[in-house]
Amino acid sequence: MTNAKPQVKIVNIQTGEETVRDATAEEIAQIELDATNSAAEKAEAETKETAKAALLTQLGITAEQARLLLS
């Protein structure tokens, strides 16, 4: 696995010209921040799903039954 710099692709939609360049330090920082935030959001969603499943089990009902109760 290489540690190559991320690349940025810019496409001129009028001409179709494509330019590929190395990402700037700021762009790399943003890419890393976005990846961290995405991982955190995914972990939070998984935690919520686990909690929902545990609650449904505790209540002894299915997700469909819960939807019916809440409709």
CHARMM-style PDB file with segment names, atoms N, HN, CA, C and O in Angstrom:
ATOM      1  N   MET     1       0.845  -1.179   0.000  1.00  0.00      PROA
ATOM      2  CA  MET     1       0.000   0.000   0.000  1.00  0.00      PROA
ATOM      3  C   MET     1       0.885   1.235   0.000  1.00  0.00      PROA
ATOM      4  O   MET     1       1.855   1.313   0.754  1.00  0.00      PROA
ATOM      5  N   THR     2       0.553   2.182  -0.834  1.00  0.00      PROA
ATOM      6  HN  THR     2      -0.235   2.118  -1.447  1.00  0.00      PROA
ATOM      7  CA  THR     2       1.361   3.392  -0.926  1.00  0.00      PROA
ATOM      8  C   THR     2       0.717   4.522  -0.151  1.00  0.00      PROA
ATOM      9  O   THR     2      -0.484   4.502   0.119  1.00  0.00      PROA
ATOM     10  N   ASN     3       1.513   5.493   0.200  1.00  0.00      PROA
ATOM     11  HN  ASN     3       2.488   5.510  -0.019  1.00  0.00      PROA
ATOM     12  CA  ASN     3       1.014   6.684   0.881  1.00  0.00      PROA
ATOM     13  C   ASN     3       0.982   7.862  -0.081  1.00  0.00      PROA
ATOM     14  O   ASN     3       1.412   8.962   0.267  1.00  0.00      PROA
ATOM     15  N   ALA     4       0.484   7.644  -1.268  1.00  0.00      PROA
ATOM     16  HN  ALA     4       0.134   6.751  -1.551  1.00  0.00      PROA
ATOM     17  CA  ALA     4       0.402   8.695  -2.269  1.00  0.00      PROA
ATOM     18  C   ALA     4      -0.585   9.766  -1.815  1.00  0.00      PROA
ATOM     19  O   ALA     4      -1.564   9.484  -1.124  1.00  0.00      PROA
ATOM     20  N   LYS     5      -0.301  10.996  -2.220  1.00  0.00      PROA
ATOM     21  HN  LYS     5       0.495  11.225  -2.781  1.00  0.00      PROA
ATOM     22  CA  LYS     5      -1.209  12.100  -1.902  1.00  0.00      PROA
ATOM     23  C   LYS     5      -2.538  11.893  -2.614  1.00  0.00      PROA
ATOM     24  O   LYS     5      -2.578  11.388  -3.736  1.00  0.00      PROA
ATOM     25  N   PRO     6      -3.618  12.283  -1.960  1.00  0.00      PROA
ATOM     26  CA  PRO     6      -4.910  12.227  -2.647  1.00  0.00      PROA
ATOM     27  C   PRO     6      -4.893  13.143  -3.876  1.00  0.00      PROA
ATOM     28  O   PRO     6      -4.198  14.159  -3.905  1.00  0.00      PROA
ATOM     29  N   GLN     7      -5.651  12.767  -4.856  1.00  0.00      PROA
ATOM     30  HN  GLN     7      -6.215  11.942  -4.833  1.00  0.00      PROA
ATOM     31  CA  GLN     7      -5.746  13.538  -6.092  1.00  0.00      PROA
ATOM     32  C   GLN     7      -7.090  14.253  -6.154  1.00  0.00      PROA
ATOM     33  O   GLN     7      -8.093  13.763  -5.635  1.00  0.00      PROA
ATOM     34  N   VAL     8      -7.094  15.414  -6.793  1.00  0.00      PROA
ATOM     35  HN  VAL     8      -6.280  15.812  -7.214  1.00  0.00      PROA
ATOM     36  CA  VAL     8      -8.313  16.177  -7.024  1.00  0.00      PROA
ATOM     37  C   VAL     8      -8.521  16.227  -8.530  1.00  0.00      PROA
ATOM     38  O   VAL     8      -7.610  16.562  -9.287  1.00  0.00      PROA
ATOM     39  N   LYS     9      -9.728  15.892  -8.948  1.00  0.00      PROA
ATOM     40  HN  LYS     9     -10.468  15.621  -8.333  1.00  0.00      PROA
ATOM     41  CA  LYS     9     -10.049  15.920 -10.379  1.00  0.00      PROA
ATOM     42  C   LYS     9     -11.021  17.066 -10.621  1.00  0.00      PROA
ATOM     43  O   LYS     9     -12.080  17.136  -9.998  1.00  0.00      PROA
ATOM     44  N   ILE    10     -10.656  17.955 -11.523  1.00  0.00      PROA
ATOM     45  HN  ILE    10      -9.796  17.898 -12.030  1.00  0.00      PROA
ATOM     46  CA  ILE    10     -11.490  19.095 -11.872  1.00  0.00      PROA
ATOM     47  C   ILE    10     -11.940  18.899 -13.316  1.00  0.00      PROA
ATOM     48  O   ILE    10     -11.123  18.678 -14.210  1.00  0.00      PROA
ATOM     49  N   VAL    11     -13.248  18.984 -13.528  1.00  0.00      PROA
ATOM     50  HN  VAL    11     -13.912  19.163 -12.802  1.00  0.00      PROA
ATOM     51  CA  VAL    11     -13.800  18.795 -14.869  1.00  0.00      PROA
ATOM     52  C   VAL    11     -14.497  20.080 -15.293  1.00  0.00      PROA
ATOM     53  O   VAL    11     -15.394  20.564 -14.603  1.00  0.00      PROA
ATOM     54  N   ASN    12     -14.081  20.628 -16.428  1.00  0.00      PROA
ATOM     55  HN  ASN    12     -13.353  20.235 -16.989  1.00  0.00      PROA
ATOM     56  CA  ASN    12     -14.746  21.779 -17.026  1.00  0.00      PROA
ATOM     57  C   ASN    12     -15.925  21.231 -17.814  1.00  0.00      PROA
ATOM     58  O   ASN    12     -15.742  20.577 -18.841  1.00  0.00      PROA
ATOM     59  N   ILE    13     -17.146  21.501 -17.330  1.00  0.00      PROA
ATOM     60  HN  ILE    13     -17.294  22.032 -16.496  1.00  0.00      PROA
ATOM     61  CA  ILE    13     -18.314  20.891 -17.974  1.00  0.00      PROA
ATOM     62  C   ILE    13     -18.610  21.493 -19.341  1.00  0.00      PROA
ATOM     63  O   ILE    13     -19.318  20.886 -20.145  1.00  0.00      PROA
ATOM     64  N   GLN    14     -18.082  22.664 -19.606  1.00  0.00      PROA
ATOM     65  HN  GLN    14     -17.507  23.157 -18.953  1.00  0.00      PROA
ATOM     66  CA  GLN    14     -18.313  23.273 -20.918  1.00  0.00      PROA
ATOM     67  C   GLN    14     -17.422  22.651 -21.998  1.00  0.00      PROA
ATOM     68  O   GLN    14     -17.857  22.440 -23.130  1.00  0.00      PROA
ATOM     69  N   THR    15     -16.178  22.362 -21.634  1.00  0.00      PROA
ATOM     70  HN  THR    15     -15.824  22.533 -20.714  1.00  0.00      PROA
ATOM     71  CA  THR    15     -15.238  21.833 -22.625  1.00  0.00      PROA
ATOM     72  C   THR    15     -14.972  20.345 -22.464  1.00  0.00      PROA
ATOM     73  O   THR    15     -14.470  19.703 -23.386  1.00  0.00      PROA
ATOM     74  N   GLY    16     -15.306  19.786 -21.292  1.00  0.00      PROA
ATOM     75  HN  GLY    16     -15.714  20.308 -20.543  1.00  0.00      PROA
ATOM     76  CA  GLY    16     -15.017  18.392 -21.024  1.00  0.00      PROA
ATOM     77  C   GLY    16     -13.574  18.168 -20.602  1.00  0.00      PROA
ATOM     78  O   GLY    16     -13.169  17.031 -20.359  1.00  0.00      PROA
ATOM     79  N   GLU    17     -12.797  19.236 -20.512  1.00  0.00      PROA
ATOM     80  HN  GLU    17     -13.126  20.160 -20.709  1.00  0.00      PROA
ATOM     81  CA  GLU    17     -11.387  19.119 -20.116  1.00  0.00      PROA
ATOM     82  C   GLU    17     -11.288  18.680 -18.660  1.00  0.00      PROA
ATOM     83  O   GLU    17     -11.968  19.220 -17.788  1.00  0.00      PROA
ATOM     84  N   GLU    18     -10.436  17.699 -18.412  1.00  0.00      PROA
ATOM     85  HN  GLU    18      -9.883  17.260 -19.120  1.00  0.00      PROA
ATOM     86  CA  GLU    18     -10.227  17.185 -17.066  1.00  0.00      PROA
ATOM     87  C   GLU    18      -8.810  17.502 -16.618  1.00  0.00      PROA
ATOM     88  O   GLU    18      -7.848  17.305 -17.359  1.00  0.00      PROA
ATOM     89  N   THR    19      -8.700  17.999 -15.387  1.00  0.00      PROA
ATOM     90  HN  THR    19      -9.482  18.159 -14.785  1.00  0.00      PROA
ATOM     91  CA  THR    19      -7.399  18.291 -14.803  1.00  0.00      PROA
ATOM     92  C   THR    19      -7.292  17.510 -13.501  1.00  0.00      PROA
ATOM     93  O   THR    19      -8.195  17.557 -12.666  1.00  0.00      PROA
ATOM     94  N   VAL    20      -6.187  16.793 -13.330  1.00  0.00      PROA
ATOM     95  HN  VAL    20      -5.454  16.755 -14.009  1.00  0.00      PROA
ATOM     96  CA  VAL    20      -5.951  16.042 -12.098  1.00  0.00      PROA
ATOM     97  C   VAL    20      -4.702  16.619 -11.448  1.00  0.00      PROA
ATOM     98  O   VAL    20      -3.674  16.812 -12.097  1.00  0.00      PROA
ATOM     99  N   ARG    21      -4.817  16.892 -10.145  1.00  0.00      PROA
ATOM    100  HN  ARG    21      -5.652  16.736  -9.618  1.00  0.00      PROA
ATOM    101  CA  ARG    21      -3.686  17.465  -9.420  1.00  0.00      PROA
ATOM    102  C   ARG    21      -3.651  16.888  -8.015  1.00  0.00      PROA
ATOM    103  O   ARG    21      -4.627  16.302  -7.545  1.00  0.00      PROA
ATOM    104  N   ASP    22      -2.508  17.062  -7.345  1.00  0.00      PROA
ATOM    105  HN  ASP    22      -1.715  17.538  -7.726  1.00  0.00      PROA
ATOM    106  CA  ASP    22      -2.412  16.654  -5.943  1.00  0.00      PROA
ATOM    107  C   ASP    22      -3.280  17.567  -5.086  1.00  0.00      PROA
ATOM    108  O   ASP    22      -3.400  18.760  -5.361  1.00  0.00      PROA
ATOM    109  N   ALA    23      -3.877  17.004  -4.056  1.00  0.00      PROA
ATOM    110  HN  ALA    23      -3.779  16.034  -3.832  1.00  0.00      PROA
ATOM    111  CA  ALA    23      -4.682  17.794  -3.129  1.00  0.00      PROA
ATOM    112  C   ALA    23      -3.771  18.698  -2.301  1.00  0.00      PROA
ATOM    113  O   ALA    23      -2.627  18.354  -2.003  1.00  0.00      PROA
ATOM    114  N   THR    24      -4.306  19.855  -1.940  1.00  0.00      PROA
ATOM    115  HN  THR    24      -5.235  20.134  -2.182  1.00  0.00      PROA
ATOM    116  CA  THR    24      -3.558  20.773  -1.074  1.00  0.00      PROA
ATOM    117  C   THR    24      -3.634  20.276   0.362  1.00  0.00      PROA
ATOM    118  O   THR    24      -4.412  19.375   0.675  1.00  0.00      PROA
ATOM    119  N   ALA    25      -2.832  20.860   1.222  1.00  0.00      PROA
ATOM    120  HN  ALA    25      -2.200  21.592   0.968  1.00  0.00      PROA
ATOM    121  CA  ALA    25      -2.846  20.487   2.644  1.00  0.00      PROA
ATOM    122  C   ALA    25      -4.233  20.720   3.246  1.00  0.00      PROA
ATOM    123  O   ALA    25      -4.709  19.922   4.054  1.00  0.00      PROA
ATOM    124  N   GLU    26      -4.866  21.805   2.851  1.00  0.00      PROA
ATOM    125  HN  GLU    26      -4.479  22.452   2.195  1.00  0.00      PROA
ATOM    126  CA  GLU    26      -6.205  22.110   3.366  1.00  0.00      PROA
ATOM    127  C   GLU    26      -7.220  21.068   2.892  1.00  0.00      PROA
ATOM    128  O   GLU    26      -8.078  20.637   3.662  1.00  0.00      PROA
ATOM    129  N   GLU    27      -7.118  20.666   1.627  1.00  0.00      PROA
ATOM    130  HN  GLU    27      -6.421  21.016   1.001  1.00  0.00      PROA
ATOM    131  CA  GLU    27      -8.031  19.658   1.097  1.00  0.00      PROA
ATOM    132  C   GLU    27      -7.813  18.309   1.769  1.00  0.00      PROA
ATOM    133  O   GLU    27      -8.772  17.591   2.052  1.00  0.00      PROA
ATOM    134  N   ILE    28      -6.565  17.965   2.021  1.00  0.00      PROA
ATOM    135  HN  ILE    28      -5.786  18.548   1.791  1.00  0.00      PROA
ATOM    136  CA  ILE    28      -6.257  16.709   2.715  1.00  0.00      PROA
ATOM    137  C   ILE    28      -6.828  16.738   4.127  1.00  0.00      PROA
ATOM    138  O   ILE    28      -7.393  15.748   4.591  1.00  0.00      PROA
ATOM    139  N   ALA    29      -6.681  17.873   4.810  1.00  0.00      PROA
ATOM    140  HN  ALA    29      -6.222  18.678   4.432  1.00  0.00      PROA
ATOM    141  CA  ALA    29      -7.228  18.007   6.160  1.00  0.00      PROA
ATOM    142  C   ALA    29      -8.746  17.837   6.133  1.00  0.00      PROA
ATOM    143  O   ALA    29      -9.314  17.194   7.015  1.00  0.00      PROA
ATOM    144  N   GLN    30      -9.400  18.409   5.129  1.00  0.00      PROA
ATOM    145  HN  GLN    30      -8.938  18.931   4.412  1.00  0.00      PROA
ATOM    146  CA  GLN    30     -10.851  18.296   5.017  1.00  0.00      PROA
ATOM    147  C   GLN    30     -11.261  16.857   4.718  1.00  0.00      PROA
ATOM    148  O   GLN    30     -12.245  16.367   5.271  1.00  0.00      PROA
ATOM    149  N   ILE    31     -10.522  16.186   3.858  1.00  0.00      PROA
ATOM    150  HN  ILE    31      -9.723  16.584   3.409  1.00  0.00      PROA
ATOM    151  CA  ILE    31     -10.801  14.777   3.546  1.00  0.00      PROA
ATOM    152  C   ILE    31     -10.712  13.934   4.820  1.00  0.00      PROA
ATOM    153  O   ILE    31     -11.574  13.092   5.075  1.00  0.00      PROA
ATOM    154  N   GLU    32      -9.667  14.164   5.614  1.00  0.00      PROA
ATOM    155  HN  GLU    32      -8.967  14.848   5.406  1.00  0.00      PROA
ATOM    156  CA  GLU    32      -9.491  13.419   6.860  1.00  0.00      PROA
ATOM    157  C   GLU    32     -10.601  13.730   7.857  1.00  0.00      PROA
ATOM    158  O   GLU    32     -11.105  12.831   8.530  1.00  0.00      PROA
ATOM    159  N   LEU    33     -10.985  15.013   7.951  1.00  0.00      PROA
ATOM    160  HN  LEU    33     -10.576  15.743   7.404  1.00  0.00      PROA
ATOM    161  CA  LEU    33     -12.066  15.405   8.858  1.00  0.00      PROA
ATOM    162  C   LEU    33     -13.381  14.767   8.429  1.00  0.00      PROA
ATOM    163  O   LEU    33     -14.135  14.268   9.264  1.00  0.00      PROA
ATOM    164  N   ASP    34     -13.656  14.784   7.119  1.00  0.00      PROA
ATOM    165  HN  ASP    34     -13.043  15.189   6.441  1.00  0.00      PROA
ATOM    166  CA  ASP    34     -14.878  14.166   6.610  1.00  0.00      PROA
ATOM    167  C   ASP    34     -14.909  12.667   6.906  1.00  0.00      PROA
ATOM    168  O   ASP    34     -15.955  12.126   7.266  1.00  0.00      PROA
ATOM    169  N   ALA    35     -13.762  11.993   6.754  1.00  0.00      PROA
ATOM    170  HN  ALA    35     -12.912  12.433   6.461  1.00  0.00      PROA
ATOM    171  CA  ALA    35     -13.694  10.557   7.035  1.00  0.00      PROA
ATOM    172  C   ALA    35     -13.940  10.282   8.518  1.00  0.00      PROA
ATOM    173  O   ALA    35     -14.642   9.333   8.869  1.00  0.00      PROA
ATOM    174  N   THR    36     -13.367  11.106   9.377  1.00  0.00      PROA
ATOM    175  HN  THR    36     -12.797  11.877   9.092  1.00  0.00      PROA
ATOM    176  CA  THR    36     -13.562  10.952  10.815  1.00  0.00      PROA
ATOM    177  C   THR    36     -15.023  11.167  11.183  1.00  0.00      PROA
ATOM    178  O   THR    36     -15.597  10.393  11.949  1.00  0.00      PROA
ATOM    179  N   ASN    37     -15.626  12.227  10.631  1.00  0.00      PROA
ATOM    180  HN  ASN    37     -15.160  12.856  10.008  1.00  0.00      PROA
ATOM    181  CA  ASN    37     -17.033  12.513  10.913  1.00  0.00      PROA
ATOM    182  C   ASN    37     -17.940  11.405  10.401  1.00  0.00      PROA
ATOM    183  O   ASN    37     -18.910  11.034  11.063  1.00  0.00      PROA
ATOM    184  N   SER    38     -17.628  10.880   9.234  1.00  0.00      PROA
ATOM    185  HN  SER    38     -16.841  11.181   8.697  1.00  0.00      PROA
ATOM    186  CA  SER    38     -18.423   9.806   8.666  1.00  0.00      PROA
ATOM    187  C   SER    38     -18.356   8.556   9.540  1.00  0.00      PROA
ATOM    188  O   SER    38     -19.368   7.894   9.771  1.00  0.00      PROA
ATOM    189  N   ALA    39     -17.171   8.246  10.016  1.00  0.00      PROA
ATOM    190  HN  ALA    39     -16.349   8.784   9.828  1.00  0.00      PROA
ATOM    191  CA  ALA    39     -17.001   7.075  10.888  1.00  0.00      PROA
ATOM    192  C   ALA    39     -17.764   7.271  12.194  1.00  0.00      PROA
ATOM    193  O   ALA    39     -18.378   6.332  12.700  1.00  0.00      PROA
ATOM    194  N   ALA    40     -17.729   8.474  12.738  1.00  0.00      PROA
ATOM    195  HN  ALA    40     -17.230   9.237  12.326  1.00  0.00      PROA
ATOM    196  CA  ALA    40     -18.444   8.764  13.982  1.00  0.00      PROA
ATOM    197  C   ALA    40     -19.953   8.657  13.772  1.00  0.00      PROA
ATOM    198  O   ALA    40     -20.658   8.103  14.614  1.00  0.00      PROA
ATOM    199  N   GLU    41     -20.451   9.186  12.650  1.00  0.00      PROA
ATOM    200  HN  GLU    41     -19.878   9.636  11.966  1.00  0.00      PROA
ATOM    201  CA  GLU    41     -21.876   9.104  12.360  1.00  0.00      PROA
ATOM    202  C   GLU    41     -22.316   7.654  12.173  1.00  0.00      PROA
ATOM    203  O   GLU    41     -23.395   7.266  12.622  1.00  0.00      PROA
ATOM    204  N   LYS    42     -21.482   6.858  11.514  1.00  0.00      PROA
ATOM    205  HN  LYS    42     -20.606   7.173  11.150  1.00  0.00      PROA
ATOM    206  CA  LYS    42     -21.807   5.447  11.310  1.00  0.00      PROA
ATOM    207  C   LYS    42     -21.854   4.716  12.648  1.00  0.00      PROA
ATOM    208  O   LYS    42     -22.761   3.918  12.888  1.00  0.00      PROA
ATOM    209  N   ALA    43     -20.890   4.981  13.513  1.00  0.00      PROA
ATOM    210  HN  ALA    43     -20.153   5.628  13.318  1.00  0.00      PROA
ATOM    211  CA  ALA    43     -20.862   4.338  14.828  1.00  0.00      PROA
ATOM    212  C   ALA    43     -22.087   4.730  15.647  1.00  0.00      PROA
ATOM    213  O   ALA    43     -22.667   3.897  16.343  1.00  0.00      PROA
ATOM    214  N   GLU    44     -22.478   6.005  15.560  1.00  0.00      PROA
ATOM    215  HN  GLU    44     -22.006   6.681  14.994  1.00  0.00      PROA
ATOM    216  CA  GLU    44     -23.650   6.478  16.299  1.00  0.00      PROA
ATOM    217  C   GLU    44     -24.920   5.797  15.783  1.00  0.00      PROA
ATOM    218  O   GLU    44     -25.774   5.394  16.572  1.00  0.00      PROA
ATOM    219  N   ALA    45     -25.040   5.672  14.471  1.00  0.00      PROA
ATOM    220  HN  ALA    45     -24.346   5.999  13.830  1.00  0.00      PROA
ATOM    221  CA  ALA    45     -26.206   5.016  13.884  1.00  0.00      PROA
ATOM    222  C   ALA    45     -26.270   3.547  14.294  1.00  0.00      PROA
ATOM    223  O   ALA    45     -27.345   3.028  14.594  1.00  0.00      PROA
ATOM    224  N   GLU    46     -25.115   2.881  14.305  1.00  0.00      PROA
ATOM    225  HN  GLU    46     -24.242   3.303  14.061  1.00  0.00      PROA
ATOM    226  CA  GLU    46     -25.075   1.479  14.717  1.00  0.00      PROA
ATOM    227  C   GLU    46     -25.463   1.330  16.187  1.00  0.00      PROA
ATOM    228  O   GLU    46     -26.163   0.386  16.554  1.00  0.00      PROA
ATOM    229  N   THR    47     -25.013   2.255  17.024  1.00  0.00      PROA
ATOM    230  HN  THR    47     -24.444   3.022  16.727  1.00  0.00      PROA
ATOM    231  CA  THR    47     -25.359   2.232  18.445  1.00  0.00      PROA
ATOM    232  C   THR    47     -26.861   2.402  18.635  1.00  0.00      PROA
ATOM    233  O   THR    47     -27.474   1.712  19.450  1.00  0.00      PROA
ATOM    234  N   LYS    48     -27.451   3.327  17.876  1.00  0.00      PROA
ATOM    235  HN  LYS    48     -26.953   3.888  17.214  1.00  0.00      PROA
ATOM    236  CA  LYS    48     -28.901   3.549  17.967  1.00  0.00      PROA
ATOM    237  C   LYS    48     -29.675   2.315  17.514  1.00  0.00      PROA
ATOM    238  O   LYS    48     -30.665   1.935  18.139  1.00  0.00      PROA
ATOM    239  N   GLU    49     -29.224   1.691  16.428  1.00  0.00      PROA
ATOM    240  HN  GLU    49     -28.420   2.000  15.920  1.00  0.00      PROA
ATOM    241  CA  GLU    49     -29.898   0.489  15.933  1.00  0.00      PROA
ATOM    242  C   GLU    49     -29.822  -0.639  16.951  1.00  0.00      PROA
ATOM    243  O   GLU    49     -30.793  -1.369  17.150  1.00  0.00      PROA
ATOM    244  N   THR    50     -28.667  -0.780  17.595  1.00  0.00      PROA
ATOM    245  HN  THR    50     -27.878  -0.187  17.433  1.00  0.00      PROA
ATOM    246  CA  THR    50     -28.504  -1.807  18.616  1.00  0.00      PROA
ATOM    247  C   THR    50     -29.433  -1.537  19.795  1.00  0.00      PROA
ATOM    248  O   THR    50     -30.046  -2.457  20.336  1.00  0.00      PROA
ATOM    249  N   ALA    51     -29.531  -0.265  20.189  1.00  0.00      PROA
ATOM    250  HN  ALA    51     -29.033   0.482  19.750  1.00  0.00      PROA
ATOM    251  CA  ALA    51     -30.416   0.103  21.301  1.00  0.00      PROA
ATOM    252  C   ALA    51     -31.873  -0.153  20.937  1.00  0.00      PROA
ATOM    253  O   ALA    51     -32.643  -0.631  21.771  1.00  0.00      PROA
ATOM    254  N   LYS    52     -32.260   0.161  19.695  1.00  0.00      PROA
ATOM    255  HN  LYS    52     -31.635   0.548  19.019  1.00  0.00      PROA
ATOM    256  CA  LYS    52     -33.638  -0.093  19.256  1.00  0.00      PROA
ATOM    257  C   LYS    52     -33.942  -1.582  19.291  1.00  0.00      PROA
ATOM    258  O   LYS    52     -34.996  -1.999  19.771  1.00  0.00      PROA
ATOM    259  N   ALA    53     -33.012  -2.380  18.779  1.00  0.00      PROA
ATOM    260  HN  ALA    53     -32.155  -2.042  18.389  1.00  0.00      PROA
ATOM    261  CA  ALA    53     -33.215  -3.828  18.761  1.00  0.00      PROA
ATOM    262  C   ALA    53     -33.341  -4.375  20.178  1.00  0.00      PROA
ATOM    263  O   ALA    53     -34.175  -5.239  20.444  1.00  0.00      PROA
ATOM    264  N   ALA    54     -32.515  -3.872  21.079  1.00  0.00      PROA
ATOM    265  HN  ALA    54     -31.837  -3.170  20.862  1.00  0.00      PROA
ATOM    266  CA  ALA    54     -32.576  -4.327  22.473  1.00  0.00      PROA
ATOM    267  C   ALA    54     -33.909  -3.952  23.110  1.00  0.00      PROA
ATOM    268  O   ALA    54     -34.496  -4.742  23.850  1.00  0.00      PROA
ATOM    269  N   LEU    55     -34.378  -2.750  22.821  1.00  0.00      PROA
ATOM    270  HN  LEU    55     -33.901  -2.108  22.221  1.00  0.00      PROA
ATOM    271  CA  LEU    55     -35.663  -2.308  23.384  1.00  0.00      PROA
ATOM    272  C   LEU    55     -36.811  -3.147  22.832  1.00  0.00      PROA
ATOM    273  O   LEU    55     -37.702  -3.552  23.579  1.00  0.00      PROA
ATOM    274  N   LEU    56     -36.790  -3.407  21.535  1.00  0.00      PROA
ATOM    275  HN  LEU    56     -36.066  -3.078  20.928  1.00  0.00      PROA
ATOM    276  CA  LEU    56     -37.841  -4.243  20.954  1.00  0.00      PROA
ATOM    277  C   LEU    56     -37.838  -5.640  21.564  1.00  0.00      PROA
ATOM    278  O   LEU    56     -38.897  -6.207  21.831  1.00  0.00      PROA
ATOM    279  N   THR    57     -36.657  -6.188  21.781  1.00  0.00      PROA
ATOM    280  HN  THR    57     -35.797  -5.726  21.564  1.00  0.00      PROA
ATOM    281  CA  THR    57     -36.546  -7.501  22.417  1.00  0.00      PROA
ATOM    282  C   THR    57     -37.086  -7.447  23.837  1.00  0.00      PROA
ATOM    283  O   THR    57     -37.809  -8.343  24.271  1.00  0.00      PROA
ATOM    284  N   GLN    58     -36.728  -6.387  24.558  1.00  0.00      PROA
ATOM    285  HN  GLN    58     -36.140  -5.659  24.206  1.00  0.00      PROA
ATOM    286  CA  GLN    58     -37.184  -6.227  25.935  1.00  0.00      PROA
ATOM    287  C   GLN    58     -38.718  -6.122  25.981  1.00  0.00      PROA
ATOM    288  O   GLN    58     -39.360  -6.667  26.880  1.00  0.00      PROA
ATOM    289  N   LEU    59     -39.288  -5.419  25.004  1.00  0.00      PROA
ATOM    290  HN  LEU    59     -38.767  -4.977  24.275  1.00  0.00      PROA
ATOM    291  CA  LEU    59     -40.742  -5.265  24.957  1.00  0.00      PROA
ATOM    292  C   LEU    59     -41.438  -6.495  24.381  1.00  0.00      PROA
ATOM    293  O   LEU    59     -42.649  -6.661  24.533  1.00  0.00      PROA
ATOM    294  N   GLY    60     -40.671  -7.347  23.726  1.00  0.00      PROA
ATOM    295  HN  GLY    60     -39.688  -7.213  23.603  1.00  0.00      PROA
ATOM    296  CA  GLY    60     -41.234  -8.560  23.148  1.00  0.00      PROA
ATOM    297  C   GLY    60     -42.060  -8.297  21.895  1.00  0.00      PROA
ATOM    298  O   GLY    60     -43.012  -9.024  21.611  1.00  0.00      PROA
ATOM    299  N   ILE    61     -41.690  -7.244  21.134  1.00  0.00      PROA
ATOM    300  HN  ILE    61     -40.917  -6.654  21.364  1.00  0.00      PROA
ATOM    301  CA  ILE    61     -42.417  -6.941  19.906  1.00  0.00      PROA
ATOM    302  C   ILE    61     -41.432  -6.821  18.743  1.00  0.00      PROA
ATOM    303  O   ILE    61     -40.225  -6.666  18.931  1.00  0.00      PROA
ATOM    304  N   THR    62     -41.988  -6.899  17.543  1.00  0.00      PROA
ATOM    305  HN  THR    62     -42.968  -7.026  17.390  1.00  0.00      PROA
ATOM    306  CA  THR    62     -41.152  -6.753  16.344  1.00  0.00      PROA
ATOM    307  C   THR    62     -41.129  -5.286  15.921  1.00  0.00      PROA
ATOM    308  O   THR    62     -41.898  -4.470  16.428  1.00  0.00      PROA
ATOM    309  N   ALA    63     -40.246  -4.966  14.996  1.00  0.00      PROA
ATOM    310  HN  ALA    63     -39.621  -5.628  14.584  1.00  0.00      PROA
ATOM    311  CA  ALA    63     -40.168  -3.604  14.468  1.00  0.00      PROA
ATOM    312  C   ALA    63     -41.476  -3.239  13.779  1.00  0.00      PROA
ATOM    313  O   ALA    63     -41.937  -2.102  13.887  1.00  0.00      PROA
ATOM    314  N   GLU    64     -42.075  -4.187  13.076  1.00  0.00      PROA
ATOM    315  HN  GLU    64     -41.701  -5.110  12.988  1.00  0.00      PROA
ATOM    316  CA  GLU    64     -43.357  -3.935  12.399  1.00  0.00      PROA
ATOM    317  C   GLU    64     -44.457  -3.626  13.420  1.00  0.00      PROA
ATOM    318  O   GLU    64     -45.268  -2.724  13.209  1.00  0.00      PROA
ATOM    319  N   GLN    65     -44.481  -4.369  14.512  1.00  0.00      PROA
ATOM    320  HN  GLN    65     -43.822  -5.101  14.683  1.00  0.00      PROA
ATOM    321  CA  GLN    65     -45.472  -4.109  15.558  1.00  0.00      PROA
ATOM    322  C   GLN    65     -45.262  -2.735  16.183  1.00  0.00      PROA
ATOM    323  O   GLN    65     -46.231  -2.043  16.498  1.00  0.00      PROA
ATOM    324  N   ALA    66     -44.017  -2.338  16.364  1.00  0.00      PROA
ATOM    325  HN  ALA    66     -43.230  -2.900  16.108  1.00  0.00      PROA
ATOM    326  CA  ALA    66     -43.724  -1.011  16.906  1.00  0.00      PROA
ATOM    327  C   ALA    66     -44.222   0.072  15.961  1.00  0.00      PROA
ATOM    328  O   ALA    66     -44.792   1.072  16.397  1.00  0.00      PROA
ATOM    329  N   ARG    67     -44.001  -0.134  14.643  1.00  0.00      PROA
ATOM    330  HN  ARG    67     -43.537  -0.946  14.289  1.00  0.00      PROA
ATOM    331  CA  ARG    67     -44.485   0.843  13.654  1.00  0.00      PROA
ATOM    332  C   ARG    67     -46.008   0.972  13.715  1.00  0.00      PROA
ATOM    333  O   ARG    67     -46.553   2.072  13.626  1.00  0.00      PROA
ATOM    334  N   LEU    68     -46.677  -0.158  13.865  1.00  0.00      PROA
ATOM    335  HN  LEU    68     -46.233  -1.052  13.936  1.00  0.00      PROA
ATOM    336  CA  LEU    68     -48.149  -0.131  13.969  1.00  0.00      PROA
ATOM    337  C   LEU    68     -48.597   0.634  15.209  1.00  0.00      PROA
ATOM    338  O   LEU    68     -49.554   1.405  15.157  1.00  0.00      PROA
ATOM    339  N   LEU    69     -47.918   0.423  16.301  1.00  0.00      PROA
ATOM    340  HN  LEU    69     -47.140  -0.204  16.344  1.00  0.00      PROA
ATOM    341  CA  LEU    69     -48.275   1.125  17.538  1.00  0.00      PROA
ATOM    342  C   LEU    69     -48.074   2.633  17.422  1.00  0.00      PROA
ATOM    343  O   LEU    69     -48.818   3.413  18.017  1.00  0.00      PROA
ATOM    344  N   LEU    70     -47.082   3.031  16.666  1.00  0.00      PROA
ATOM    345  HN  LEU    70     -46.477   2.397  16.183  1.00  0.00      PROA
ATOM    346  CA  LEU    70     -46.746   4.452  16.546  1.00  0.00      PROA
ATOM    347  C   LEU    70     -47.491   5.156  15.402  1.00  0.00      PROA
ATOM    348  O   LEU    70     -47.361   6.367  15.224  1.00  0.00      PROA
ATOM    349  N   SER    71     -48.265   4.394  14.636  1.00  0.00      PROA
ATOM    350  HN  SER    71     -48.370   3.410  14.780  1.00  0.00      PROA
ATOM    351  CA  SER    71     -48.966   5.026  13.504  1.00  0.00      PROA
ATOM    352  C   SER    71     -50.344   5.520  13.909  1.00  0.00      PROA
ATOM    353  OT1 SER    71     -51.068   6.076  13.083  1.00  0.00      PROA
TER     354      SER     71
END
